[in-house]
Amino acid sequence: MDVLLINRDDIMKLTGVNGNIDFDKIMPHVKTAQDVYLRQKIGLKLLNKLKDLVESGDINKPAFEDYKKLLDEHITPTLVFTVMVDFLPFLSYETANGGTFQNDGQNATPVNVEILDRQIKKYADYSHRYGQIMIDYIYNNRGKYPEYFEGTKIEQKANGDEPFVGWVL
């Protein structure tokens, strides 16, 4: 199983999502958000460093407090809102042996598409803003996160994520 950098509690705290949602339905979207969006933003080396620290439990050791701060204050909110953008369109659908079905809770009225789209756009805006704050933080603390700058320049340029540092004349 892959290491996830956020958990159910992170999603519940930052979004107010109802605690009745089965985290097993959200989990694939957490993996996608990490493997696609976060990797694109911070590069594979820094992502793997964070996963290794979380998996080993070393993230909580004083020697890695900078990585813990990055994870808690910047990566967690970025990932949570990215997960919501990816997850919400699938929330009321379930795929099983018989096909794909729409769930409608008892005494619940499904929201119309326009309202859902607005909610997704709001989460996407949060994801983008937190993502930019995260990149700015990493860049402004470059000595603390060498993995971001080691071997990820090609990845960053390909994704347009390399920060603008001024004009060269």
N, C-alpha and C positions, 0 to 999 in steps of 0.2 A: 504494500500500500504506500502511496505517495505521502509525503509530509505536507500537511496543510498549515499555513501560517496564521490562519484565523479560525475561530471556532463558532459554535452556535451562539454562545453568550455575546461575542463581539457583534454578531449580526443583530441580535435582539436589542442590545444596548444602544447601538447607533441608529437603528431604523425604527424601532418600536413595533417591529413585526410580531404578530401574535405568536405566543409560545407554543401553540398547538401545531404549528407547521413541522412536519417530519424533516429533521435535518438530513436524513438520507436522500431526500429529494433535492436539497440545496447543494449537498456535497460535490456532485459532479460540476456544478457551476463554480464552486470555489477552486477546484482544480483547473478548470478552463481559465478563470480569471488570473490565476498564478502563471500558468504555462503560456498564455498568450499575451495578456495585457501587461502584467507585471514584468515578465521577462523582456518584453519590448521596451519597457521604461527603464529598468535598472540593469539589464544585461544578465546573461546566464551565470557569470562568475559570482556576482553579488547575490543573485537568487539562490544559487547552490550553497553559498556560504551561510546564508540565513537558514536554509532548510537543514543543513548539517548542525548548526547551533541549536535549533529547535529540537531536532530529533535526538541529539545527545543530551539535551538539558543544559548545555553550557551557556545558553542564552541568558540564564539567570545568574551567572557568575559575574563578579565585579569586573573581571578582565574584559568582559564583552558588553559592558553597560552602554557603549555607544551603539552597538547593534540592537540591543534591547530598546533603546530610545527610538531608533529608526523604525523598528518594527511596531512598537506600541503607538507612537505619535504620528507616524506618517504612512507606513505601509498598511496598517490595519484599517484606517478609515478609507484609504484609497481602494483596497480590496473589497471591503464591505459594500461600498456603493457600486463598484464594478460588478460584483456578484448579483446585486439586485437588478441591475440593468439586464444581465444575462438571464436571470431566473424568472422575473415577473411574467414574461410572455408564456411561460410553461406552467405557471402556478396552478391553473385550473384544469390542466390536461394530464392525463395519465395514459401511458402506453403499456398494454398488457398483451397476453396471448391473443385475445380477440380483436385487437386493434387499438386505436387511440380513442379515448373517451374524455368528455368534458364532465368534470365533477361540479355539482352544484350543491353546496351545503344546505342543510335543513334551515329554514327560516332565513335564508340569505338571498340577496339579489345580486347577481353578477354585475360588475361595473361595465359601463359601455366602453368601447374601444378608445374614444377620444380621451376619456379620463385616465384610462390605463396608459395611453401614450404620453399624456402630460406627466404622470407619475414617473414613467421610465425616463423621460427627458430630464426631469428634475434630478433623479438619481445619477444620470449620465453627466449632468452639469457638476454635481458634487464630486463624482469620480474624477472628472477632468481637473477640477480645481485642486482637489487634494493631491492628485498626481503631479500637478505642476509645482505645488508647494513642496512635495517630496523631492522632486528633482532639484529644485532650488536649494533645499536643505542639504542634500548630498553634495551638490556642487560647491556650496559655501563651506562645507566641512570635508573637503576632499582628502585631507590627511587621515581622516577617520575611516574612510571606506575605499581603500586602494583597489578593491576588486572592481569597482565601478569604472575605474580608469584603466585597468589592466586588460588589454585585449578586447575591450568592448567598443572601441572607437568606430570600427567598421559597422558594428551592429547599431550604434547610436546614429551614425550618419545615415545609414540605410533607412532608419525609422524616423529621421528628422528630430531626434530627441537631444541632439547635442546642443547645449545651451549657447545662446548668443553672447559673445564676450566682448563685442565692440568692433568698430571698423578698423581695418588696417589700411593705411594710406601709403 
